[in-house]
Amino acid sequence: MNSDKAARELNWTMRPVEDSLPDTAESLIAFGLVAASRPARSAAA
């Protein structure tokens, strides 16, 4: 599977995973599809 057809027909470019993964997570939270996680508690707490 590759993105050649999308790039050619839609002028689409792939974004680095370092950029797209956090953006995807933010969108899922913003649309209410997943809950935002809380910071992990330390074992000493």
N, C-alpha and C positions, 0 to 999 in steps of 0.2 A: 504494500500500500504506500502510495506517495502523494505528494501535493501538487504534482506538475499540472494537472488539469485545472485545479482551482487557481493556481498561480497564473496560468495562461488565460483562462476565460474570465476570471473575476478580479484579476490584478491583486491577488491575495498573497500575503507573505506570512510565513510562520514566525511566531514570536518565541523568544527563548523561554524554556520552562521556568526559569527563575523569575520571569515576569508574569507569565500566564497563570501559573498555579496559585499564587497569592490573590491575583485579581479574580480568579474563578471562585475561590473560597469567599472573598468579600461579597461577590454577587450572590452566591447561594445564601449567605447570611442576610443580606439586604432584602432578598425576596422571600425570606422566611422559610426557605426550604430545609435549612439546617439551623440548629441553635449555635450561638457563639459559645466557644468553650471558655471555661474559667482557667486561670493559671493553676498549675498543680500545687497542692499543699505539700509542705515539707514533712518528712517523717517525724520531726521533733515537735510539730504543732499539736 
